[in-house]
Amino acid sequence: MKLSTDTHPSIMHLPAIATMLYQRAQISLLPDADAQARIGLFVRYLRRKAERGLAIIYAVDTLHQKHTHSPARTMSLTLDEQALQGTQIHFTLEDVQNATVEVQPTGVLQVATLGLSLQAFPADNQLTALAASCDTTTGQPLFTALQEAAQIQLQDTTWQLVSAIAEPVRYKPGNRCVIRYHLILRHAQNEGEERDLTIFGKVYANATQADTVQFLQQQLYQEQAQQHRQPLLPRPLASIAALGLTFNEAVHPPTPSVSHADDPWARLRTGTRALQPAFERNKGGTIVRVLLPEEELVLTGQALARLHLSSVRPPQDTPRTGAKEAKRALERARLIANWNKPQAEQTLHLAQTLAQRLTASQPEQYRPAHGGFKASQLLFHSHRVFVVDFDGFCLADPALDVGYFLAYLRPSGLWYNKAGMRLWFEQAAHLFQRSYQEALAAAGMPQTTIDRILERARLYEAALLFKIATRRVNRLNSPRPHELTTMLSEVAACLTDSTRGNA
């Protein structure tokens, strides 16, 4: 490390500091690597939030080789807010060299005097059940629970689990981790008959949250199965209460035939992939037609309407109100204003106007809501849509989910005024909203109620645009004033439209 001992390191020096501390603790960051291999840390995620310090997730891999993207090969670093001043760090290299490194029972490295914490997967001080949730050794509680979950899915208790492999696929340190379990099962009565099965698990830092989410999903699935031929969410299977670990059926497309290999519905697609802008262009590259994912948008609107019409009731003592979203929007606007001084006045003015209208807005009825309804929470295959990740399932104004989806439906190219992006978004948004309101109307909801939901959705849409705008601030990216200008224009348009709707 080419720094003098009295130098205050920057964020750029943290990988070298982390590597040095692991060496002092005599812990390998990559146990399965060759002894002579050089190990590197590569930033996968960086975020700084007020009063919560700095959090960085590094991919841990050997140098000069193709990097993997598995959460199993990650190391997360957190630095207390008190240790930071902008992008500079209060302590010096000498402080690092003299600090005591404590290896906690979970495997986390703690340097209390520096406000520094390091944890290589699966070590996690808050998500303490993570290691056990990845231990598929025969005889462990996880092994038994996986067998029971598989038997529930297959509706046959004669299938016995032979082996299981845990593959983490999405990990938020200190909070939760989604794990894909690859199972091999053998039929107890038909000798030699085996089959592969995939089940998804999610382990939570808060075991009570795991129980609540799984219980509500089970209720919702049962209701959907009774009312509709095809439920809108994957089937909840089982859980291990002591670990805060839940299991759900994996969404599997049927094996595509050769003749249908080019059919997008013959394979599993995430919402972020399925809802991408597409255009037909002439030989000169000029856009001649917008290509919409029409069926996907129609199915999404119908699924959201079904969710809002559900009789399943999340906890009713803490509805997600407009006032709560107004408070969040103001907090985000202040963060943006501090980071973008030339646009601070406009940002704060829009946020204050939005907060007043959101606080005053009241739905006729709080309804079940996803709480984070956007493309990344959708899966498509076989002309079906599946909604996943019900961690934020709550009672709310249904306009929250509509606004959430529309805010995130905007393609990134829209912020840079790329050709066709505005037209694509407007047509996609119209088709989604039309499908949503037609499904509500078919269920008997009065048109005036539907219209008011869509009017209030513009306010929630504006609030979520502030959330999108904070990403550069939280990740310490450059401000990019042109991008923010476009985002603020979108917020202003939402406010104008909501005013027209109330006129």
C-alpha positions as CSV (number, residue, x, y, z in Angstrom):
1,M,0.0,0.0,0.0
2,K,1.7,3.1,-1.2
3,L,0.6,5.4,1.6
4,S,2.5,7.0,4.4
5,T,1.4,6.0,7.9
6,D,-0.1,9.4,8.7
7,T,-2.2,9.5,5.5
8,H,-6.0,9.3,5.7
9,P,-7.0,6.7,3.1
10,S,-9.9,7.2,0.7
11,I,-12.6,4.7,-0.3
12,M,-10.2,3.5,-3.1
13,H,-7.8,2.2,-0.5
14,L,-10.3,0.1,1.4
15,P,-9.7,-3.2,-0.6
16,A,-6.1,-3.1,0.4
17,I,-7.0,-2.4,4.0
18,A,-9.5,-5.3,4.0
19,T,-7.0,-7.7,2.5
20,M,-4.4,-6.7,5.1
21,L,-6.8,-7.2,8.0
22,Y,-7.8,-10.7,6.8
23,Q,-4.2,-11.6,6.5
24,R,-3.6,-10.5,10.0
25,A,-6.5,-12.6,11.2
26,Q,-5.1,-15.5,9.2
27,I,-8.4,-16.1,7.4
28,S,-8.5,-16.8,3.7
29,L,-10.9,-14.7,1.6
30,L,-11.1,-17.4,-1.0
31,P,-10.4,-20.8,0.6
32,D,-10.9,-22.8,-2.6
33,A,-8.3,-20.8,-4.5
34,D,-4.8,-22.1,-5.4
35,A,-2.3,-21.2,-2.7
36,Q,-0.2,-19.2,-5.2
37,A,-3.2,-17.3,-6.7
38,R,-3.5,-13.6,-6.2
39,I,-6.8,-12.6,-4.7
40,G,-8.5,-9.3,-5.6
41,L,-11.6,-7.4,-4.4
42,F,-13.9,-5.9,-7.1
43,V,-16.7,-3.5,-6.2
44,R,-20.1,-4.9,-6.9
45,Y,-22.2,-2.5,-4.8
46,L,-21.5,0.7,-3.0
47,R,-23.9,2.8,-1.0
48,R,-23.8,5.5,1.6
49,K,-26.9,6.6,3.5
50,A,-27.3,9.3,6.1
51,E,-26.6,8.0,9.6
52,R,-26.0,4.5,8.3
53,G,-22.4,4.9,7.1
54,L,-20.8,3.3,4.0
55,A,-21.6,-0.2,2.8
56,I,-19.6,-1.9,0.0
57,I,-19.9,-5.4,-1.4
58,Y,-16.9,-6.8,-3.2
59,A,-16.6,-9.8,-5.4
60,V,-13.7,-11.9,-4.2
61,D,-11.9,-13.5,-7.1
62,T,-8.5,-14.3,-8.4
63,L,-6.8,-11.7,-10.6
64,H,-6.6,-11.9,-14.4
65,Q,-9.4,-14.4,-14.6
66,K,-13.1,-14.1,-15.6
67,H,-14.9,-13.0,-12.5
68,T,-17.9,-14.9,-11.1
69,H,-21.1,-13.1,-9.9
70,S,-22.0,-15.5,-7.2
71,P,-22.9,-14.0,-3.8
72,A,-21.0,-17.0,-2.3
73,R,-17.8,-15.3,-3.4
74,T,-18.4,-11.9,-1.8
75,M,-17.1,-9.8,1.1
76,S,-19.0,-6.9,2.5
77,L,-17.5,-3.9,4.3
78,T,-19.3,-1.4,6.5
79,L,-17.8,1.8,7.9
80,D,-19.6,3.8,10.6
81,E,-20.8,7.2,9.7
82,Q,-18.5,8.7,12.4
83,A,-15.5,7.4,10.5
84,L,-16.4,9.3,7.3
85,Q,-16.0,12.8,6.0
86,G,-17.2,13.0,2.4
87,T,-15.2,10.4,0.5
88,Q,-12.4,10.7,3.0
89,I,-11.9,8.5,6.1
90,H,-10.9,9.9,9.5
91,F,-8.5,7.2,10.6
92,T,-5.0,6.8,9.2
93,L,-3.0,3.9,7.9
94,E,-1.1,3.9,11.2
95,D,-4.4,3.5,13.0
96,V,-5.2,0.5,10.9
97,Q,-1.8,-1.1,11.6
98,N,-2.2,-0.6,15.3
99,A,-5.8,-1.6,15.6
100,T,-7.0,-4.8,17.3
101,V,-8.8,-7.2,14.9
102,E,-11.5,-9.2,16.7
103,V,-12.8,-12.4,14.9
104,Q,-16.3,-12.9,16.2
105,P,-17.9,-16.4,16.5
106,T,-19.8,-15.8,13.3
107,G,-16.6,-15.3,11.4
108,V,-17.0,-11.5,11.1
109,L,-13.9,-9.3,11.5
110,Q,-14.6,-6.3,13.8
111,V,-12.2,-3.4,14.2
112,A,-14.1,-1.4,16.9
113,T,-11.7,1.5,17.1
114,L,-12.0,2.2,13.4
115,G,-15.8,1.6,13.1
116,L,-15.0,-1.0,10.5
117,S,-16.6,-4.4,10.0
118,L,-15.7,-7.1,7.4
119,Q,-17.7,-10.2,6.6
120,A,-17.0,-12.8,3.9
121,F,-19.9,-14.9,2.9
122,P,-21.6,-16.7,4.7
123,A,-20.4,-14.8,7.8
124,D,-23.0,-12.2,8.8
125,N,-23.6,-10.7,12.2
126,Q,-27.2,-9.7,11.5
127,L,-28.1,-12.6,9.2
128,T,-26.9,-15.2,11.7
129,A,-28.7,-18.1,10.2
130,L,-27.1,-17.7,6.7
131,A,-24.4,-20.3,7.2
132,A,-26.9,-22.9,8.5
133,S,-29.2,-22.0,5.5
134,C,-26.4,-23.1,3.2
135,D,-25.4,-26.2,5.0
136,T,-27.1,-29.1,3.1
137,T,-25.2,-31.8,4.9
138,T,-27.3,-35.0,5.5
139,G,-28.8,-35.0,9.0
140,Q,-28.8,-31.2,9.4
141,P,-32.2,-29.5,9.9
142,L,-32.0,-27.9,6.5
143,F,-31.7,-31.3,4.8
144,T,-34.8,-32.6,6.5
145,A,-36.8,-29.5,5.7
146,L,-35.8,-29.5,2.1
147,Q,-37.1,-33.1,1.8
148,E,-40.4,-32.1,3.3
149,A,-40.7,-29.1,1.0
150,A,-40.0,-31.3,-2.0
151,Q,-42.6,-33.8,-0.9
152,I,-45.2,-31.0,-0.6
153,Q,-44.4,-29.7,-4.1
154,L,-44.5,-33.2,-5.6
155,Q,-47.5,-34.2,-3.5
156,D,-45.8,-37.5,-2.8
157,T,-44.2,-38.4,0.5
158,T,-42.3,-41.4,-1.0
159,W,-39.7,-39.2,-2.6
160,Q,-36.5,-39.2,-0.5
161,L,-33.8,-36.5,-0.7
162,V,-30.5,-38.0,-1.8
163,S,-28.4,-34.8,-2.0
164,A,-28.8,-31.0,-2.1
165,I,-26.6,-28.1,-3.2
166,A,-27.2,-24.5,-2.0
167,E,-26.5,-21.7,-4.4
168,P,-27.0,-18.2,-3.2
169,V,-28.5,-16.0,-5.9
170,R,-29.3,-12.7,-4.3
171,Y,-27.8,-11.4,-1.1
172,K,-28.4,-8.3,0.9
173,P,-25.9,-8.4,3.8
174,G,-27.4,-8.1,7.2
175,N,-31.0,-8.4,5.9
176,R,-31.8,-11.4,3.7
177,C,-30.5,-13.9,1.1
178,V,-32.3,-15.8,-1.6
179,I,-30.9,-19.3,-2.1
180,R,-31.5,-21.7,-5.0
181,Y,-31.5,-25.4,-3.8
182,H,-30.7,-28.0,-6.4
183,L,-32.1,-31.3,-5.1
184,I,-31.7,-34.9,-6.3
185,L,-34.6,-37.2,-5.1
186,R,-35.1,-40.9,-5.2
187,H,-38.4,-42.7,-5.2
188,A,-38.7,-45.1,-2.2
189,Q,-41.0,-47.5,-4.0
190,N,-39.8,-47.4,-7.6
191,E,-36.2,-48.6,-7.4
192,G,-33.8,-46.5,-9.6
193,E,-36.3,-43.7,-10.2
194,E,-34.7,-40.4,-9.6
195,R,-35.5,-36.8,-10.4
196,D,-34.0,-33.3,-10.1
197,L,-35.9,-30.5,-8.4
198,T,-35.2,-26.9,-7.7
199,I,-36.6,-25.0,-4.7
200,F,-36.0,-21.4,-3.7
201,G,-35.4,-20.4,-0.1
202,K,-35.1,-17.0,1.5
203,V,-33.5,-16.5,4.9
204,Y,-34.3,-13.3,6.9
205,A,-32.5,-11.5,9.6
206,N,-35.8,-11.2,11.4
207,A,-37.4,-14.6,11.9
208,T,-40.8,-13.0,12.8
209,Q,-40.8,-11.3,9.4
210,A,-40.1,-14.6,7.7
211,D,-43.1,-16.2,9.5
212,T,-45.4,-13.3,8.7
213,V,-44.4,-13.1,5.0
214,Q,-44.8,-16.8,4.5
215,F,-48.2,-16.9,6.3
216,L,-49.5,-14.1,4.1
217,Q,-48.2,-15.7,0.9
218,Q,-49.8,-19.0,1.8
219,Q,-53.1,-17.2,2.4
220,L,-52.8,-15.4,-0.9
221,Y,-51.8,-18.5,-2.8
222,Q,-54.8,-20.5,-1.5
223,E,-57.2,-17.7,-2.3
224,Q,-55.8,-17.3,-5.8
225,A,-55.9,-21.1,-6.4
226,Q,-59.6,-21.1,-5.3
227,Q,-60.7,-18.1,-7.3
228,H,-58.5,-18.5,-10.4
229,R,-57.1,-21.5,-12.3
230,Q,-53.6,-20.0,-12.1
231,P,-52.3,-18.3,-8.9
232,L,-50.3,-15.1,-9.5
233,L,-47.4,-16.1,-7.2
234,P,-45.2,-19.2,-6.8
235,R,-46.5,-21.7,-4.3
236,P,-45.2,-21.3,-0.7
237,L,-44.0,-24.7,0.5
238,A,-42.6,-24.7,4.1
239,S,-40.3,-23.0,6.5
240,I,-37.8,-23.4,9.3
241,A,-38.9,-21.0,12.0
242,A,-35.7,-21.3,14.0
243,L,-33.7,-20.1,11.1
244,G,-36.1,-17.6,9.6
245,L,-35.9,-19.6,6.4
246,T,-38.8,-20.0,4.0
247,F,-39.2,-22.2,0.9
248,N,-41.1,-21.6,-2.3
249,E,-41.7,-23.5,-5.5
250,A,-39.4,-22.5,-8.3
251,V,-41.0,-21.1,-11.4
252,H,-40.2,-23.5,-14.2
253,P,-41.1,-23.1,-17.9
254,P,-42.0,-26.3,-19.7
255,T,-39.2,-27.9,-21.8
256,P,-39.4,-26.0,-25.2
257,S,-39.8,-28.1,-28.3
258,V,-37.5,-27.4,-31.2
259,S,-40.3,-25.8,-33.2
260,H,-41.0,-23.3,-30.4
261,A,-37.4,-22.6,-29.5
262,D,-37.7,-19.0,-30.8
263,D,-40.9,-18.3,-28.8
264,P,-40.1,-16.0,-25.9
265,W,-42.9,-17.5,-23.9
266,A,-41.2,-20.9,-24.0
267,R,-38.4,-19.7,-21.7
268,L,-38.4,-18.0,-18.3
269,R,-37.8,-14.3,-18.5
270,T,-37.5,-11.7,-15.7
271,G,-39.6,-8.6,-15.9
272,T,-36.6,-6.4,-16.4
273,R,-35.7,-8.4,-19.6
274,A,-39.3,-8.8,-20.9
275,L,-40.2,-5.1,-20.5
276,Q,-37.3,-3.6,-22.4
277,P,-37.9,-1.0,-25.1
278,A,-37.8,-2.3,-28.7
279,F,-38.2,-0.6,-32.0
280,E,-38.5,-1.4,-35.7
281,R,-36.1,0.7,-37.7
282,N,-35.5,1.4,-41.4
283,K,-32.2,0.9,-43.2
284,G,-31.1,4.4,-42.1
285,G,-31.7,3.5,-38.5
286,T,-34.8,5.8,-38.1
287,I,-37.5,4.4,-35.8
288,V,-40.6,3.5,-37.9
289,R,-42.6,1.6,-35.2
290,V,-42.6,1.1,-31.4
291,L,-42.6,-2.6,-30.5
292,L,-44.5,-3.1,-27.2
293,P,-44.5,-6.2,-25.0
294,E,-48.2,-6.1,-25.2
295,E,-49.2,-9.4,-23.7
296,E,-46.7,-8.9,-20.8
297,L,-48.1,-5.5,-20.0
298,V,-51.7,-6.7,-20.1
299,L,-50.9,-9.7,-17.8
300,T,-49.1,-7.4,-15.4
301,G,-52.1,-5.0,-15.2
302,Q,-54.5,-7.9,-14.6
303,A,-52.2,-9.5,-11.9
304,L,-52.0,-6.2,-10.0
305,A,-55.8,-5.8,-10.1
306,R,-56.2,-9.3,-8.7
307,L,-53.8,-8.5,-5.9
308,H,-55.7,-5.3,-5.0
309,L,-59.0,-7.2,-5.0
310,S,-57.7,-9.8,-2.6
311,S,-59.4,-10.4,0.7
312,V,-56.1,-11.3,2.4
313,R,-55.3,-8.6,5.0
314,P,-51.7,-7.7,6.0
315,P,-51.3,-6.1,9.4
316,Q,-53.9,-3.4,9.6
317,D,-52.4,-1.3,12.4
318,T,-49.7,0.2,10.2
319,P,-51.0,1.0,6.7
320,R,-48.5,2.5,4.3
321,T,-50.1,6.0,4.0
322,G,-49.5,8.9,1.7
323,A,-48.1,10.8,4.6
324,K,-45.3,8.2,5.0
325,E,-44.4,8.4,1.3
326,A,-44.4,12.2,1.6
327,K,-41.9,12.1,4.4
328,R,-39.7,9.7,2.4
329,A,-39.9,11.9,-0.7
330,L,-38.8,15.0,1.3
331,E,-35.9,13.1,2.8
332,R,-34.7,12.0,-0.6
333,A,-35.2,15.5,-2.1
334,R,-33.0,17.0,0.7
335,L,-30.3,14.5,-0.1
336,I,-30.5,15.3,-3.8
337,A,-30.4,19.0,-3.1
338,N,-27.3,18.7,-0.9
339,W,-25.6,16.9,-3.7
340,N,-26.8,19.1,-6.6
341,K,-26.6,22.7,-5.4
342,P,-27.6,24.4,-8.7
343,Q,-30.8,22.4,-8.8
344,A,-31.5,22.4,-5.1
345,E,-34.2,25.0,-5.1
346,Q,-36.2,23.3,-7.9
347,T,-35.8,19.9,-6.2
348,L,-37.1,21.1,-2.8
349,H,-40.0,23.1,-4.3
350,L,-41.2,20.1,-6.2
351,A,-40.8,17.8,-3.2
352,Q,-42.7,20.2,-0.9
353,T,-45.6,20.5,-3.3
354,L,-45.7,16.7,-3.7
355,A,-45.5,16.1,0.0
356,Q,-48.5,18.4,0.6
357,R,-50.6,16.6,-2.0
358,L,-49.6,13.1,-0.9
359,T,-50.3,13.9,2.8
360,A,-53.8,15.2,1.8
361,S,-54.6,12.3,-0.5
362,Q,-56.8,9.6,1.0
363,P,-58.0,6.4,-0.7
364,E,-61.6,5.2,-0.3
365,Q,-60.2,2.0,1.1
366,Y,-56.7,0.7,2.0
367,R,-56.2,-2.6,0.1
368,P,-53.6,-5.3,0.0
369,A,-50.5,-4.0,-1.9
370,H,-47.2,-5.4,-3.0
371,G,-45.3,-2.4,-1.7
372,G,-42.5,-2.7,-4.3
373,F,-44.3,-3.5,-7.5
374,K,-41.9,-3.2,-10.4
375,A,-40.5,-5.2,-13.3
376,S,-37.8,-6.8,-11.3
377,Q,-40.5,-8.5,-9.2
378,L,-42.1,-10.2,-12.2
379,L,-41.4,-13.5,-14.0
380,F,-42.9,-14.5,-17.3
381,H,-43.3,-17.8,-19.0
382,S,-46.0,-19.9,-20.8
383,H,-48.2,-16.8,-21.2
384,R,-48.3,-16.3,-17.5
385,V,-46.9,-13.7,-15.1
386,F,-45.7,-14.5,-11.6
387,V,-45.3,-11.9,-8.9
388,V,-42.5,-12.5,-6.4
389,D,-40.9,-10.9,-3.3
390,F,-43.8,-10.1,-1.0
391,D,-41.5,-8.8,1.8
392,G,-43.2,-5.4,1.5
393,F,-46.8,-6.8,1.4
394,C,-48.9,-4.3,3.2
395,L,-52.2,-2.4,3.4
396,A,-51.9,0.7,1.3
397,D,-53.5,2.9,-1.3
398,P,-53.6,0.8,-4.4
399,A,-52.2,3.9,-6.2
400,L,-48.9,3.1,-4.5
401,D,-48.3,-0.1,-6.6
402,V,-49.5,1.6,-9.8
403,G,-47.2,4.5,-9.3
404,Y,-44.3,2.3,-8.3
405,F,-44.6,0.2,-11.5
406,L,-44.9,3.3,-13.8
407,A,-41.9,5.1,-12.2
408,Y,-39.6,2.1,-12.8
409,L,-41.1,1.3,-16.2
410,R,-39.3,4.3,-17.6
411,P,-36.3,3.1,-19.6
412,S,-32.9,4.6,-18.6
413,G,-32.5,6.0,-22.1
414,L,-35.4,8.4,-21.3
415,W,-33.1,10.4,-18.9
416,Y,-30.9,11.2,-21.9
417,N,-33.7,11.9,-24.3
418,K,-32.8,9.0,-26.6
419,A,-34.9,8.6,-29.6
420,G,-38.1,6.6,-29.2
421,M,-37.9,6.2,-25.4
422,R,-40.6,8.8,-24.6
423,L,-43.1,7.3,-27.1
424,W,-42.3,3.7,-25.9
425,F,-42.9,4.6,-22.3
426,E,-46.1,6.5,-22.9
427,Q,-47.6,3.7,-25.0
428,A,-46.4,1.0,-22.5
429,A,-47.8,2.9,-19.5
430,H,-51.2,3.4,-21.3
431,L,-51.5,-0.3,-22.1
432,F,-50.7,-1.3,-18.5
433,Q,-53.1,1.2,-17.0
434,R,-55.9,0.2,-19.4
435,S,-55.5,-3.5,-18.5
436,Y,-55.5,-2.7,-14.8
437,Q,-58.6,-0.6,-14.9
438,E,-60.5,-3.0,-17.1
439,A,-59.7,-5.8,-14.7
440,L,-61.0,-3.7,-11.8
441,A,-64.1,-2.7,-13.7
442,A,-64.8,-6.3,-14.6
443,A,-64.8,-7.2,-10.9
444,G,-67.4,-4.5,-10.2
445,M,-65.3,-1.6,-8.9
446,P,-67.0,1.8,-9.7
447,Q,-65.3,3.7,-12.5
448,T,-65.0,6.8,-10.3
449,T,-63.0,4.8,-7.8
450,I,-60.7,3.5,-10.5
451,D,-60.2,7.0,-11.9
452,R,-59.2,8.3,-8.5
453,I,-56.7,5.5,-8.0
454,L,-55.0,6.3,-11.3
455,E,-55.0,10.1,-10.4
456,R,-53.3,9.5,-7.1
457,A,-50.9,7.1,-8.8
458,R,-49.3,10.1,-10.4
459,L,-48.4,11.4,-7.0
460,Y,-46.8,8.1,-5.9
461,E,-45.1,7.9,-9.3
462,A,-43.5,11.3,-8.6
463,A,-42.4,10.1,-5.1
464,L,-40.7,7.0,-6.5
465,L,-38.9,9.1,-9.2
466,F,-37.2,10.9,-6.3
467,K,-36.1,7.5,-5.0
468,I,-34.7,6.6,-8.4
469,A,-32.9,10.0,-8.5
470,T,-31.1,9.3,-5.2
471,R,-29.3,6.3,-6.6
472,R,-26.3,8.4,-7.8
473,V,-26.1,10.2,-4.5
474,N,-26.1,7.0,-2.4
475,R,-23.6,5.3,-4.7
476,L,-21.4,8.4,-4.7
477,N,-21.6,8.7,-8.5
478,S,-21.1,12.0,-10.3
479,P,-24.2,14.3,-10.1
480,R,-25.0,14.3,-13.8
481,P,-27.2,17.5,-13.8
482,H,-28.8,16.8,-17.2
483,E,-30.1,13.4,-16.0
484,L,-31.5,15.1,-12.8
485,T,-33.1,17.8,-14.9
486,T,-35.0,15.2,-16.9
487,M,-36.1,13.4,-13.7
488,L,-37.4,16.6,-12.2
489,S,-39.3,17.4,-15.4
490,E,-40.9,14.0,-15.0
491,V,-41.9,14.8,-11.4
492,A,-43.3,18.1,-12.5
493,A,-45.4,16.4,-15.2
494,C,-46.8,13.9,-12.7
495,L,-47.8,16.8,-10.4
496,T,-49.5,18.7,-13.3
497,D,-51.4,15.6,-14.4
498,S,-52.6,14.9,-10.9
499,T,-53.9,18.5,-10.6
500,R,-55.8,18.1,-13.9
501,G,-57.3,14.9,-12.6
502,N,-58.6,16.7,-9.5
503,A,-59.9,19.6,-11.5
